[in-house]
């Protein structure tokens, strides 16, 4: 069956190429269905409890998605007639932003005061054309004495202000809705900056973050994918020195990527920040299969075998090992289905499909292309044994008694660093500092407030229950407690409004800036105030319909996930200690990210364990030895643990992205172990060599191919590490580091371990007095050359 397939491919290469093209074009047509979803909610499944809580809160109160214009005058003073006029101008225009439902700024802040027996409610700045410098101290004093404004819409030094636009996206077509908003606000920013060059403007907010997910991924694919292609071309040309082989490999890569993305479109997948890195990963992993086939083919052609026979022999020799390595890699990526975050599940499924498609193209399309393309290889009768792999094998064999304990101590030392990593995440830092959203958010953090928020819904348990003195006192105590926390920048609470109204209704007497003790009085104040508010500035963002609950919004410094979870626990503990009679619910996008990072780690531990079991069973069958299957577990598991240990020295924080790396790399690092062990066992079982000779044989026959494929894999993931989307960048860097560590472990630890544990077993056959394969064999990949020599 196998040989018949290979003969058919080589006898009809044109037909194979045509059928491949038909398949690829059919699959690629599905790419039209691929859309990029930039909403941060895509990171959470529908069953996610934090998303469920947040969505239910959004239904009770108004939506909290927003765009923030951060405005800072060059002279460092917001309260000038010119600056206030400009702020009112952009406040008015902001109502034209698509899907806007509310605009808040210092100019339209609903200032209240008493005039005899009347309470006046009006914009803080009514007509900027009538303002004079003499009006500025009064307006500044009003703004800086209002807790609802300070550190939310105006900085404590009055040098930075914010115009906040609340948008309510329909959610019917997120691909169009978010860009519509972003296009409008960017146009507003540009026009505003041109008209007021003395005012610096930054754009932040959840809508801008959503858009940054899409833009970062699009920019990465426009730059990193071509860069990776360039790395592959240069690397293969330098290492293999074969233009036709490089060209055929590139076609296999392109076909694999196009088919993967097209089938993803047919399957209903959509692109997100993490899943958009699938093309780079497929590109990187698809190269290895072709290198296996090419290097063996080149070796045989150098020995005088004609091209067709060399291709056929290479396919026969490589089919099992590249299928095995492709399958283990796919299993590793399929373990991402245990992730709590849908984009990582999609990434795992897409790359797993891409790896298996690359395998199919490698054993069909690739040999057909090699059959058609002209390939010239210089024949060699003998080659030098004094190359890098020969010297390395001699070093490992001679120093085995020192290498085994030395590498063991080094591995244990690095692994001991693993628990020192902190399970932390900061969703603002998902973008590097070259991304405008990150720059704007950092600027806002440094000068005004952070983006970390917690929305606390407090339920009084009865209609109009928010007006009861007991509830208002609890609300006031909560507000004061939150403001006393070291992380807090701002608290938006109904209790502040009620206090101000109570003072207004008592002729602005400061003594009455307190909560009223009469329920009916509170209800009357609130009703009078609500009736005086203009359209779009009502209290629907704080009160539910029957006034049985209210929402307190607390803004904090940009906290890490650990800090947020600790703060959330403190808030719930406050309610338990001080207000157990009221039901409280806490939710926010930042809190959702804080929870999912930690939960994802635990779910991925299950996925990785299952992948390990499946891969171990597969290796046990492939190696035909339970004992060597268990031995292989050490070099298979150690690299991921060492990678996370080394990560402590690089960054020290493990978040959502890195929680999937162990599962991803497990299937990849197995490849090196499989190739080395299969060569070692072949030498022991079929050639009757002792352990030291078998190790030398494995180095000679597979060593060079292993470091070539490792070079390509590490280069590919290091290219991904240049992503401006930190989730992908960290994932690429740690994966590349883990793959490199795997090669070091397989070269310096596994051989001494084999020589130590296998020294008492007897070979299946007596030595055949056959010399070790010459170093030309190292031009081939792994077990390929075993069979070549065995056949010879």
C-alpha positions in Angstrom: 0.0 0.0 0.0 2.7 2.4 1.0 5.0 1.5 -1.9 2.1 1.7 -4.3 1.3 5.2 -3.1 4.9 6.4 -3.5 5.1 4.9 -7.0 1.9 6.6 -8.0 3.2 9.9 -6.8 6.4 9.6 -8.6 4.9 8.2 -11.8 2.3 10.9 -12.0 3.8 14.0 -10.4 1.8 16.4 -12.6 -1.5 14.9 -11.6 -0.5 15.0 -7.9 0.3 18.7 -8.4 -3.0 19.4 -10.1 -5.0 17.5 -7.5 -3.2 19.4 -4.7 -4.0 22.7 -6.4 -7.7 21.7 -6.7 -7.8 20.8 -3.0 -5.9 23.9 -1.9 -8.1 26.3 -4.0 -11.3 24.5 -2.7 -10.1 24.9 0.9 -8.8 28.4 0.4 -12.3 29.5 -0.8 -13.4 29.1 2.8 -11.0 31.9 3.9 -13.7 34.4 2.7 -15.7 33.3 5.8 -12.8 34.3 8.2 -13.5 37.4 10.2 -11.5 39.0 12.9 -13.4 39.4 16.2 -11.7 42.2 18.2 -14.1 42.2 21.2 -12.2 41.3 24.3 -15.2 39.1 25.2 -13.9 36.4 22.7 -11.3 35.4 25.3 -14.1 34.0 27.5 -16.5 31.1 26.8 -20.2 31.6 27.2 -20.1 29.5 30.4 -17.4 31.7 32.0 -18.9 32.8 35.4 -17.2 36.2 35.4 -18.5 36.9 31.8 -22.0 35.8 32.9 -21.9 38.1 35.9 -20.6 41.0 33.8 -23.2 40.6 31.1 -26.0 40.4 33.6 -24.8 43.6 35.2 -24.6 45.3 31.8 -28.3 44.3 31.2 -29.4 45.9 34.5 -27.4 49.1 34.1 -26.0 50.8 31.0 -23.1 49.4 29.0 -19.6 50.4 30.1 -17.7 50.1 26.8 -16.1 53.5 26.2 -13.6 55.7 24.3 -11.6 58.2 26.4 -10.1 61.4 24.9 -7.2 62.2 27.2 -6.5 65.9 26.8 -3.4 67.7 28.2 -2.6 71.3 27.5 1.0 72.2 26.9 0.9 74.9 29.6 -0.2 72.3 32.2 -3.5 74.1 33.0 -6.9 72.8 32.0 -8.8 75.7 33.5 -8.2 78.4 30.9 -11.0 79.9 28.7 -9.4 78.6 25.5 -9.0 75.0 26.8 -12.5 74.8 28.3 -13.9 76.1 25.0 -12.0 73.3 23.1 -13.2 70.7 25.6 -16.8 71.8 25.2 -16.4 71.7 21.4 -15.2 68.1 21.4 -17.8 67.1 24.0 -20.6 68.3 21.7 -19.1 66.6 18.7 -18.6 63.4 20.6 -22.4 62.8 20.5 -21.9 62.1 16.7 -19.7 59.0 17.4 -21.6 55.9 16.2 -23.5 54.1 18.9 -22.6 56.7 21.6 -25.1 56.8 24.4 -23.4 59.2 26.9 -20.7 61.8 26.9 -19.0 63.0 30.2 -16.6 65.8 30.5 -15.9 68.6 33.0 -17.7 71.1 30.8 -21.1 69.2 30.8 -20.8 68.0 34.4 -24.1 68.6 36.1 -23.2 71.1 38.7 -25.9 71.7 41.4 -26.3 74.6 43.8 -29.1 76.3 45.7 -30.7 79.7 45.0 -33.1 80.7 47.8 -35.5 77.7 47.8 -34.6 76.4 44.4 -32.0 73.8 43.4 -30.2 74.7 40.2 -28.8 71.9 37.9 -26.8 72.9 34.9 -23.6 72.3 33.0 -20.4 73.5 34.8 -19.5 75.4 31.6 -22.6 76.9 29.9 -21.1 79.3 27.4 -17.4 79.2 27.0 -17.5 82.4 24.9 -18.4 84.4 28.0 -15.7 83.0 30.2 -13.0 85.2 31.5 -9.7 84.4 33.3 -11.4 85.7 36.5 -13.9 82.8 36.2 -11.2 80.1 36.3 -10.5 79.9 40.0 -14.2 79.3 40.8 -14.6 76.6 38.2 -11.4 74.9 39.2 -12.4 75.0 42.9 -15.8 73.4 42.0 -14.3 70.7 39.9 -11.5 69.8 42.3 -13.8 69.6 45.3 -16.2 67.1 43.6 -15.2 63.5 44.3 -17.1 62.3 41.2 -14.7 64.3 39.0 -11.2 64.2 40.6 -9.0 61.4 39.1 -11.8 60.4 36.7 -12.5 63.4 34.4 -9.9 65.8 35.9 -6.5 65.2 37.5 -5.8 66.3 41.0 -3.4 68.9 39.6 -5.9 70.0 36.9 -3.3 69.5 34.2 -5.0 66.6 32.4 -8.7 66.0 31.6 -10.8 63.3 30.0 -13.8 63.4 27.7 -15.4 60.0 28.1 -17.8 58.6 25.5 -19.9 55.6 26.5 -20.9 53.4 23.5 -23.4 50.6 23.2 -22.4 48.4 20.4 -25.3 46.4 18.9 -23.1 43.3 18.6 -24.7 42.3 15.3 -21.5 42.8 13.3 -18.5 43.5 15.5 -16.2 43.4 12.5 -17.8 46.6 11.3 -19.0 48.3 14.5 -15.7 48.7 16.3 -13.8 50.1 13.2 -16.7 52.6 12.6 -16.3 54.0 16.1 -12.5 54.0 15.9 -12.5 55.7 12.5 -14.7 58.5 13.8 -12.8 59.2 17.0 -9.5 59.2 15.2 -10.8 61.7 12.7 -12.1 63.8 15.6 -8.7 63.6 17.3 -6.9 64.6 14.1 -9.2 67.5 13.5 -9.1 68.6 17.1 -5.3 68.5 17.2 -5.1 70.6 14.0 -7.4 73.2 15.4 -5.8 73.2 18.8 -2.1 72.4 18.4 -1.4 73.4 22.0 -3.5 70.5 23.3 -2.1 66.9 23.2 -4.7 64.2 22.7 -4.5 60.4 23.5 -7.2 57.8 22.8 -7.9 55.0 25.3 -10.8 53.0 26.6 -12.2 49.5 26.0 -13.2 50.2 22.4 -9.7 51.3 21.6 -8.3 48.1 23.3 -10.7 46.0 21.2 -9.4 47.6 18.0 -5.8 47.2 19.1 -6.3 43.4 19.2 -7.2 43.4 15.5 -4.6 46.0 14.4 -1.8 44.3 16.3 -2.6 40.9 14.7 -3.0 42.4 11.2 0.3 44.2 11.5 2.0 41.1 12.8 0.8 39.0 9.9 1.9 41.7 7.4 5.4 41.8 8.9 6.2 38.6 10.8 5.0 36.1 8.2 7.1 37.5 5.4 10.0 37.7 7.9 9.6 34.1 8.8 9.5 33.1 5.1 12.8 35.0 4.6 14.3 33.2 7.6 13.3 29.8 6.2 14.6 30.6 2.7 17.9 31.9 4.0 18.3 29.1 6.5 17.5 26.3 4.0 19.7 27.8 1.3 22.7 28.0 3.7 22.2 24.7 5.4 21.0 22.6 2.4 22.4 24.6 -0.5 19.6 23.5 -2.8 17.4 26.0 -4.6 14.9 23.4 -5.9 14.5 21.8 -2.5 14.0 25.2 -0.9 11.4 26.2 -3.5 9.5 22.9 -3.1 9.5 23.4 0.7 8.1 26.9 0.4 5.3 25.6 -1.8 4.4 22.9 0.8 4.4 25.6 3.5 2.2 27.9 1.5 -0.2 25.1 0.6 -0.3 24.0 4.3 -1.0 27.6 5.6 -3.6 28.4 2.9 -5.4 25.1 3.4 -5.4 25.4 7.2 -6.9 28.9 7.1 -9.4 28.1 4.4 -10.6 25.0 6.3 -10.9 27.1 9.4 -13.2 29.4 7.5 -15.3 26.5 6.3 -15.5 25.2 9.8 -16.9 28.5 11.2 -13.7 29.6 13.0 -13.0 33.3 13.5 -9.7 35.0 14.0 -8.6 36.5 17.3 -5.2 37.7 18.6 -3.9 34.3 19.6 -5.4 32.3 16.8 -4.1 34.7 14.2 -0.6 33.4 15.0 -1.5 30.0 13.5 0.1 30.7 10.1 3.5 31.4 11.7 3.3 28.2 13.7 2.2 26.1 10.8 4.9 27.6 8.7 7.5 26.8 11.3 6.4 23.2 12.0 5.9 22.3 8.3 9.5 22.8 7.5 10.8 19.9 9.6 9.0 17.2 7.5 10.5 18.5 4.3 14.0 18.6 5.8 13.7 14.9 6.7 12.9 13.9 3.2 15.4 16.3 1.5 18.4 15.4 3.6 17.9 11.6 3.1 17.4 12.1 -0.6 20.6 14.2 -0.9 22.6 11.6 1.0 21.5 8.8 -1.3 22.1 10.9 -4.4 25.6 11.7 -3.1 26.2 8.0 -3.0 25.3 7.7 -6.7 21.6 6.7 -6.5 19.5 8.3 -9.2 17.0 11.0 -8.2 13.8 8.9 -8.5 15.1 6.0 -6.5 16.5 8.4 -3.9 13.1 10.1 -3.5 11.4 6.8 -3.2 13.8 5.5 -0.6 13.6 8.7 1.3 9.8 8.5 1.4 9.9 4.9 2.5 12.5 5.6 5.3 10.8 8.8 6.6 7.1 7.9 6.5 6.9 6.4 9.9 9.1 8.9 11.8 7.6 12.1 10.3 4.1 10.7 10.8 5.0 9.9 14.5 6.4 13.4 15.1 3.5 15.1 13.3 1.0 13.1 15.3 2.7 13.9 18.6 2.9 17.6 17.7 -0.8 17.6 16.8 -1.7 15.9 20.1 0.2 18.6 22.0 -1.7 21.4 20.2 -5.0 19.5 20.6 -4.5 19.6 24.4 -5.2 23.4 24.1 -8.9 22.3 23.8 -8.8 22.1 27.6 -8.1 25.8 27.8 -10.8 28.0 29.3 -10.2 30.6 26.6 -11.8 29.9 23.2 -9.1 31.7 21.1 -6.4 29.2 22.4 -8.7 26.3 21.6 -9.0 27.6 18.1 -5.3 28.1 17.9 -4.7 24.5 18.9 -7.2 23.0 16.5 -5.9 25.1 13.6 -2.2 24.3 14.1 -3.0 20.6 14.7 -4.9 20.5 11.4 -2.0 22.5 9.7 0.6 20.0 11.0 -1.3 17.0 9.6 -1.9 18.8 6.3 1.8 19.5 6.1 2.5 15.8 6.7 0.1 14.9 3.8 1.7 17.5 1.5 5.2 16.3 2.5 4.6 12.7 1.3 2.6 13.6 -1.8 3.1 17.1 -3.2 6.6 17.5 -2.0 8.1 14.3 -3.7 6.0 15.2 -6.9 7.7 18.6 -7.0 11.1 17.1 -6.4 10.4 14.7 -9.3 9.6 17.6 -11.6 12.2 20.2 -10.5 15.8 19.9 -11.7 18.1 18.8 -8.8 21.8 18.3 -9.0 23.9 16.8 -6.3 27.6 16.2 -6.4 28.6 12.6 -5.8 31.0 12.0 -3.0 32.9 8.8 -2.3 33.9 9.6 1.2 33.5 12.4 3.7 35.3 13.6 6.7 34.3 12.2 10.1 35.8 15.2 11.9 32.7 17.4 11.9 30.8 19.0 14.7 28.5 16.0 15.5 31.5 13.6 15.5 33.3 15.8 18.0 30.2 16.2 20.1 29.5 12.5 20.3 33.1 11.8 21.3 32.8 14.5 24.0 29.5 13.1 25.4 30.8 9.5 25.4 34.1 10.4 27.1 32.6 12.8 29.6 29.4 10.7 30.3 30.3 10.1 34.0 30.5 13.9 34.6 27.7 14.9 32.2 25.0 12.8 33.8 25.2 14.2 37.4 26.2 17.6 36.1 23.2 18.0 33.7 20.9 16.4 36.4 22.0 19.1 38.9 21.6 21.8 36.3 18.2 20.6 35.2 17.0 20.3 38.9 18.4 23.8 39.7 16.5 25.4 36.8 13.3 23.5 37.5 13.4 24.6 41.1 13.0 28.2 39.8 9.6 27.2 38.3 7.4 27.8 41.4 9.0 31.2 41.9 7.0 32.5 38.9 4.0 34.5 39.8 0.6 33.7 38.3 0.0 37.2 37.1 -1.5 39.1 34.2 -2.1 42.7 33.2 -4.4 42.9 30.2 -3.2 46.5 29.5 0.3 45.1 29.0 -0.9 42.6 26.4 0.4 45.2 24.0 3.9 46.5 23.9 4.8 50.1 24.1 4.8 50.7 20.4 1.0 50.3 20.3 -0.9 53.6 20.6 -3.5 52.2 23.0 -0.7 51.1 25.4 1.0 54.5 25.2 -2.3 56.3 25.9 -3.2 54.0 28.7 0.2 54.4 30.3 -0.1 58.1 30.0 -3.5 58.1 31.6 -2.1 55.9 34.5 0.7 58.2 35.1 -1.3 61.4 35.0 -4.9 60.6 36.0 -6.1 57.0 36.7 -5.6 53.4 35.7 -7.9 51.3 33.5 -8.5 48.6 36.1 -12.1 48.9 37.2 -14.5 46.9 39.4 -18.2 47.3 39.1 -20.0 46.5 42.4 -23.7 46.0 42.2 -25.3 46.2 45.6 -28.9 44.9 45.9 -31.1 46.4 48.6 -33.6 43.6 48.2 -36.8 45.8 47.7 -38.1 48.4 45.3 -36.8 51.9 46.1 -34.7 50.2 48.7 -31.7 52.4 47.8 -33.3 55.3 49.5 -33.5 53.7 53.0 -31.1 55.3 55.5 -29.5 52.0 56.4 -28.7 51.1 52.8 -27.4 54.6 52.1 -25.2 54.5 55.2 -23.8 51.1 54.0 -23.2 52.5 50.6 -21.4 55.6 52.1 -19.3 53.4 54.3 -18.3 51.2 51.3 -17.4 54.3 49.3 -15.2 55.6 52.1 -13.6 52.2 52.6 -12.8 51.9 48.9 -11.3 55.4 48.7 -9.1 54.5 51.7 -7.5 51.5 49.8 -4.0 52.2 48.5 -4.8 51.0 45.0 -7.9 53.2 44.5 -7.8 56.1 42.0 -11.6 57.0 41.9 -15.0 55.8 43.2 -18.2 56.7 41.5 -21.0 56.2 44.0 -24.6 57.3 44.4 -23.9 58.2 48.1 -21.8 61.3 46.8 -24.7 62.5 44.8 -27.2 62.2 47.7 -24.8 64.0 50.0 -24.4 66.9 47.5 -28.2 67.1 47.0 -28.8 67.2 50.8 -26.3 70.1 51.1 -28.0 71.9 48.1 -31.4 71.6 49.7 -30.1 73.1 52.9 -28.8 76.4 51.2 -25.4 74.8 50.4 -24.6 74.6 54.1 -21.4 72.4 54.3 -22.7 70.9 57.6 -25.4 69.1 55.6 -22.9 67.4 53.2 -24.1 64.1 54.6 -26.6 61.4 54.0 -30.2 62.2 55.0 -31.8 60.0 57.6 -35.3 60.0 56.1 -36.2 57.6 53.3 -38.8 59.9 51.8 -36.5 62.8 51.8 -33.8 60.9 49.9 -36.4 59.7 47.4 -37.6 63.3 46.8 -34.1 64.6 46.3 -33.3 61.9 43.8 -36.5 62.4 41.9 -36.0 66.2 41.7 -32.4 65.7 40.5 -33.3 63.1 37.9 -36.0 65.3 36.5 -33.5 68.1 36.0 -30.9 66.0 34.2 -30.6 66.4 30.4 -30.8 63.6 27.9 -27.9 61.2 28.0 -26.7 62.2 31.5 -29.3 60.4 33.6 -28.5 57.9 36.4 -29.3 54.8 34.4 -25.6 53.9 34.6 -25.9 53.7 38.4 -29.5 52.7 39.2 -31.8 49.9 38.0 -35.4 50.4 36.9 -37.1 49.9 40.3 -34.3 51.5 42.3 -33.7 48.3 44.2 -30.0 48.2 43.4 -27.1 50.5 42.6 -23.8 50.2 40.9 -20.6 51.5 42.4 -17.7 51.8 39.9 -14.2 51.8 41.5 -11.2 52.7 39.3 -7.7 51.5 40.4 -4.1 51.6 39.3 -3.3 49.1 36.5 -3.2 46.1 38.8 -2.0 42.6 38.0 -4.3 39.7 38.1 -3.1 38.5 41.5 -3.6 42.0 43.0 -7.1 42.2 41.5 -8.1 38.8 42.9 -6.8 39.8 46.3 -8.7 43.1 46.2 -11.9 41.3 45.1 -11.6 39.0 48.1 -11.1 42.0 50.3 -14.3 43.7 49.0 -16.4 40.5 49.5 -14.9 40.2 53.0 -16.0 43.8 53.7 -19.6 42.9 52.8 -19.4 39.8 54.9 -18.2 41.8 57.9 -20.2 45.0 57.5 -23.3 44.4 55.3 -24.2 40.7 55.2 -27.8 41.6 54.7 -27.1 42.9 51.2 -26.3 40.9 48.1 -23.2 42.2 46.3 -21.8 41.2 42.9 -18.5 42.3 41.5 -17.6 42.2 37.8 -15.6 44.0 35.1 -13.5 43.1 32.1 -10.2 43.5 34.0 -11.5 41.1 36.6 -12.5 38.6 34.0 -9.0 38.5 32.6 -7.6 38.2 36.2 -9.7 35.1 36.8 -9.2 33.3 33.4 -5.4 33.4 33.6 -5.3 31.4 36.8 -8.2 29.1 35.9 -6.6 28.4 32.5 -3.4 27.1 34.2 -5.3 24.4 36.1 -7.4 23.4 33.1 -4.3 23.1 30.9 -2.6 20.9 33.5 -5.3 18.4 32.8 -4.9 18.8 29.1 -1.1 18.5 29.2 -1.4 15.4 31.4 -3.8 13.7 29.0 -1.5 14.7 26.0 1.4 13.2 27.9 -0.4 9.9 28.4 -1.4 9.7 24.7 2.1 10.6 23.5 3.7 8.1 25.9 1.4 5.3 24.6 2.2 6.3 21.1 6.0 6.3 21.9 5.7 2.9 23.6 4.3 1.3 20.5 6.8 3.1 18.2 9.8 2.2 20.3 8.4 -1.3 21.1 9.7 -0.9 24.7 7.9 0.1 27.9 11.3 0.7 29.6 12.5 3.1 26.9 9.1 4.7 26.9 9.5 5.6 30.6 13.1 6.7 30.0 11.8 9.1 27.3 9.5 10.8 29.8 12.5 12.6 31.4 13.7 14.4 28.3 10.1 15.0 27.2 8.9 16.6 30.4 12.1 18.3 31.6 12.3 21.0 28.8 8.9 22.5 29.6 9.7 22.6 33.3 13.1 24.1 32.6 11.7 26.6 30.2 9.3 27.9 32.9 12.2 27.9 35.4 14.3 30.0 33.0 11.3 32.2 32.5 11.5 33.3 36.1 14.9 34.9 35.2 13.5 36.5 32.1 10.1 37.8 33.3 8.9 36.0 36.4 5.2 36.3 35.6 3.0 33.6 34.0 -0.3 34.6 32.6 -3.0 33.5 30.1 -0.7 33.1 27.1 2.1 31.1 28.9 -0.4 28.8 30.5 -0.8 26.9 27.2 3.0 26.6 26.4 3.6 23.3 28.2 0.9 21.6 26.2 2.0 23.1 22.9 5.7 22.3 23.4 5.2 18.7 24.7 4.4 17.4 21.2 7.2 19.3 19.6 10.0 18.4 22.0 9.1 14.7 21.7 10.4 14.8 18.1 14.1 15.1 19.1 13.8 12.3 21.7 12.0 10.0 19.2 14.6 10.4 16.5 17.5 10.0 18.9 16.0 7.0 20.7 14.9 5.3 17.5 18.5 5.5 16.1 19.9 4.3 19.4 17.6 1.3 19.6 18.2 0.5 15.9 21.9 0.3 16.6 21.4 -1.8 19.7 18.8 -4.2 18.3 19.7 -4.6 14.6 23.4 -3.9 14.6 24.4 -5.4 17.9 26.3 -2.4 19.2 27.0 -1.7 22.8 25.5 1.5 24.4 28.5 3.7 23.7 28.7 2.7 20.0 24.9 3.1 19.8 25.1 6.6 21.1 27.9 7.5 18.6 25.7 5.9 15.8 22.7 8.1 16.9 24.8 11.3 16.9 26.3 10.5 13.5 23.1 9.6 11.8 20.6 12.0 13.4 22.5 14.8 15.1 22.9 17.3 12.3 19.3 16.9 11.2 18.1 17.6 14.8 20.0 20.8 15.1 18.9 22.0 11.7 15.2 21.5 12.5 15.7 23.0 15.9 17.3 26.0 14.3 14.3 26.5 12.1 11.8 25.9 14.9 13.5 28.3 17.3 13.9 30.9 14.5 10.2 30.7 13.7 9.1 31.1 17.3 11.6 33.9 17.9 10.1 35.7 15.0 6.7 35.3 16.7 8.4 36.7 19.8 8.7 40.0 18.0 5.0 40.5 17.9 3.6 43.7 19.3 0.8 41.6 20.9 2.5 40.4 24.1 0.3 37.3 24.4 1.9 36.0 21.1 5.3 37.4 21.9 5.7 35.7 25.2 4.2 32.5 23.9 6.7 32.5 21.0 9.7 33.4 23.2 9.0 30.7 25.8 8.2 28.1 23.1 11.4 28.8 21.3 13.4 28.6 24.5 11.8 25.3 25.5 12.6 23.8 22.1 16.2 24.9 22.4 16.5 23.4 25.9 15.0 20.2 24.5 17.9 19.8 22.1 20.4 20.5 24.8 18.8 17.9 27.0 18.7 15.3 24.2 22.3 15.9 23.3 24.0 16.2 26.8 21.6 14.3 29.2 19.8 11.6 27.3 23.0 9.8 25.9 24.7 9.5 29.3 21.4 8.4 30.8 21.1 5.7 28.1 24.7 4.5 28.6 24.0 4.3 32.4 20.7 2.5 32.4 21.2 0.3 29.3 24.7 -1.0 30.1 23.6 -4.4 31.5 21.2 -5.3 28.7 22.4 -7.4 25.8 22.0 -6.5 22.1 19.7 -8.6 20.0 22.4 -9.5 17.5 26.1 -9.7 17.6 28.0 -6.7 16.1 28.3 -6.9 12.4 31.7 -5.2 12.4 30.1 -2.5 10.5 31.6 1.0 10.9 29.6 3.9 12.2 27.9 5.8 9.5 30.1 8.5 8.1 29.3 12.1 8.6 27.7 12.5 5.3 24.9 10.5 6.8 24.3 13.4 9.1 23.1 15.3 6.1 20.0 13.1 6.4 17.4 13.3 9.1 17.2 10.6 11.8 16.2 7.1 11.1 16.4 7.7 7.4 20.0 6.8 7.3 19.6 3.8 9.5 17.5 2.1 6.8 19.9 3.3 4.2 22.8 1.7 5.9 20.8 -1.4 6.8 19.8 -1.7 3.2 23.3 -1.3 2.0 
